[in-house]
């Protein structure tokens, strides 16, 4: 087993142990706030991973992931607030809506590449954003929709719900874990290898019999579903759904988190989302212009570590592994 796999495997186990024990470890600080921050990091990391699936595995730069994030939010918000549904039917609506819209948008967008693809995703994001603003009786427009915290599960006389921070955290952790496991599994499948083939060279992939447009469309739909799941979780986290989260700048943040964390890696989007969420929490109350530091960090990363945090880490471990073998 290579040094990279040994070290990253050990770190993965330690991270899993920390995440499982986080409610009790963070309670030692006496501040429940940090468990909520960790919950938010997990959600934003999952959202960024949807952009990473397209950019890192298929080579498509999307600025439209916020569209599917918004549909996930409204699937939950409208399902609970307007139709009085419980959690699981509302979550199903969120996933079906985001996947359905991703399938529709993808049918047009995947025919384009590079900046044309990016522009097309921005256009669709803006169209649905302004549509959500106009449909105020349904979406709440600028004001959004607020809804009560739903019950997660009731069993043997005990009820789990989102009013309990620990229950909320483990629910998010479970679904985010499933989202990450899906992406890890995809990489080992023939479909995942087709993703990589299309990313490396569309022409060579086509010569090998790969249906490039179909592969792109499937990746786009899967990424849309992951973004929709993240949006649904975020609406449950805040008990709120708003059209503002459908604007393309939210998609841009996901791309930035992915680049900083490490494009094409599983951990990268979560590292990027975690770093910027912590910067926001620590700096926003002390300096209102803290985004200047964020911009500087992005520039330095692109110039000095274009592989991102996780990519640079893996490259360093690979170099150490080569030295061991010499």
N, C-alpha and C positions, 0 to 999 in steps of 0.2 A: 504494500500500500504506500502511495506517495506521501511525502511530508505534508503537502497541501491538504490531502484528504484526511490525514490523521489529525492535524491541528484544527481544521475546520469542523471535523466530526466532533472533536472534544468540545470546541466552542459552542457547537449546536446543542449538544447535550446540556452544557451549563446554562445556555440561554433558555432552553426549554424548562429546566428546573427553576430558573429565576422567574419565568413568566407564570408558571404554575403556583409558585410560592409568593408572587408579588403582593397580593392583598395583605399578607401577614408581614412580609419584609418591609413594605412601605408604611405599614401601620406603626412601625417602630419610631418613625419620624413624628408621629402624632398628627400628621396632616393628610386627610383623605384626598386632598386636592391632587396629589401626585398620582394616585390610582386613576383618576379621571383623565389626567394628562397622558398616562400610558395607554389608556383605552383609546383616546383620540389618535395617538401615534399609530396604533395598530390599524385603525380605520383608514387614516390617510396613507399609510404604507400600502395597504391593499389597493387603494385607489391608484397610487403611483405605479403599482405593479401591473395594472392594466395597460398603462402607457408603455411600460417596459416590455410587456409581451409583444407589442407591435414594433417598437423601436429596436429592442435588443435581440428579438428572435426572428423577426420578419423584415426588419429594415424600413418600417413605415413610421414616419413622424406624424403623430396625430395630435391636433389641438382641439379635438372634439369630444374627449372623454368626459368632460363636464356635462355634456348632453345626456349621456347614459346615467351618470351620477345623479343628475336632476330627476330623471325618470324613476330611478330607484327611490329617491326621496319622496316623490309624489305618489308613487305606488303605495308606499306605507302611509303617507299623510292622508291621501284621499280615501284609501281603504278603511282607515280607522276613523277619521273625522267625518267623512261624508256618508260612508256605507255602514259604519258601526261594526266593522269586521274585527276579529281577534288577530293576534300577531301573525300566526302562520299563514292564513289566507292572504293577509295584506302583504306579507313577504313574498308569497308566490306571485301576486300581482306585480310587485316591484321587479322581480326577476323576469317574468314573461314580458313586461312592458319594455324593459331595457334591452333584452335580447331581441325582441321584435323590431324595435326602432334601429338597433345596430344592424340587423339584417337588411332593413330597408335602406339605410344610409350607406351601408357597405356595398350594396349592389351598384351604387354610382361611384363611390369614392375609390374602390380598389382597382378601378380601370385606369387610375392615374398614379403617378409616382412622384417622389421627392416633393418639391414645394407645391406642385399642383395638388397632390393628395392632401397636404397640410391645409392649403387654402380651402379645398372642398369641405374638409371637416369643420373648419371655422365657419364657413357659410351655413352649413346645416345647424351648427350650434347656435348661431345668431338667429336663424329663422325660428327655431323652436323656443329660444329664449324670449323673443318678442311676442311669439304666440302665447306663451305662458303668461306674459304680462297682460295681454289683452283679454285672456279668459279668466278674469278676476273672480267671477262667481264660482268657478271651479277650483282655481289654483291659489286664490288669495292675492295674486299679483305681487306688487312690491311688499305687501304686508305678510304674505306667506300664510301658511296654515299651522296652527298649533293644535296639538292633540294630547290627551292624557296618556300616561305611561301604561302600556298594555301588560298583561300578565304573560310571563314566559311559559310557565308550566306549573301545573298543580298535581301533586302526587302524594299519596299517603298522608293527607292532612297538612302538607307543607306546600306553600306557594312561593314560586320564584318570580320576581318582577323587576322592572327597570328602576323602581324607586330605591332599590337596594344596590349600592355601588358595586358590591362584590358579585352579586348575581349578574348585573349588567356586564361587568368585566369578563366573566367567564363565558357568557353568551357570545360576546364579541370575539374573544380569544378562540372559541371553538369554530366559529364561522370563518374567521380570518385564517385559522389553521387549515381548514378544508380548502380554502381558496389557494393557499400556498402549496398544499399537497397536490392539488389539481395541476398547478403549473409545473411542479417538479415531475409529476407523472408524465405530463405531456412531452417533456424534453426527452424522455426515454422511449417514446412511441415512434412508429413510422411517420405519423403526422408531425411530430416535433422535429424529426430529421428533415422532413419536407420544408418546414419553417426555415431551418438553417440553410438548406439548399437555396431557397428563394432569396434569402438575405445575402448570401455570398455571391450568387450570380443567377439572375432570372433566366438568362439565355441558356446557360448550362443546365439549369433545372428543367427547363422546357425540353431540351434535347434528350434528357433522361426520362421523359414521359410524365413529368410533374405538371399538373394543371395549375399554373401559376395563379390565375384569377380565383379559382376555387379555394386554393390554399390561403390566399390573402383574405378572402371573404370569411372563411371559417375562423381564422385568427381574429379578424375584426369582430365577429359575433361573440367569440369567447371573451375577448377583451371588454366588449360592451357589457356582457353579463357580469364580469368581475367588477367593473366600475359601478354597475347598477346595484350589486350587492353592497359595495362600500357606501353608496348613497343611501340605501335603505338602512344600514347600520348607523350612519351619521344622523339620519332623521330620528331614529329611535334614541340615539345618544342625547340629542338636544330637544326631542319631542317637538320637532319643527321641520317644515319643508318650505323652501323658498326658491323662486325663480332665479335669484341672484347667484345661486350655485351652479346654474346652467351656463353662465357666461364663460367665454373662452379663456379668460385670465386664470380661472380655476384649473383648466387643462394645462395652461402654461406652467403653473406651479408644479403639477405632477411631472411634467417633462424635466423641470429644473431639479426636482428631488431625485429623479432617476439618474440624471447626468452626474450629479454630485455623489450619489451613493454608489453608482457603478452600473452602467448600462449592460444588460444581458445577464446580470447576476440575480439570484433570488433574493439575497439580502440587501442589495443596493437600494431599492426603493424605500425600504423600511429605515435604513440608515439615513438616507436623505431626508425623509419625512420626520424622523426623530430629531435630527440635528436642527432643522428649521423650526420645528414646533417648540423645542427647548429654547432656541434663541428668541423666539417670539415671546415666550412666557417670562424669560429672564430679562429681556432688554426693552420690551415695549413699554413697560411702566417707568423705565428710567430715561429712555431717549426715544422721542417720537420718530426720529429719522433713522431708526435701526435698519430699515430695508437697504440703506446705503452699504452697511456691512454685509448684508446678504448678497448684494450685487458684487461687491468686491470678492467675496468668497467664491462665487460662481466663476468669476473671471480667473482667479488664481487656480481654481481646480482645472478649468479648461486648458490653461497654459502649462501648469506644472504637473498635473495628474489627470490627463484626459481619460484614463480608465476609471476614474472615480475612486471613492474610498475602498470599496470591496474589490474592484479590479486591480488597484495598486497593491492591496494586501495580498491578493492571490499571486500577482506577479512576483512580489518579494519572496513569498513562500516557495514558489517554483524555482527562483534563483538559488535559494538556500538548499533546496532539494538537489539541484544539479551539482552544487558544491559538495554535498554529502557523497554523491556517487563518484566523484573524481578521486 
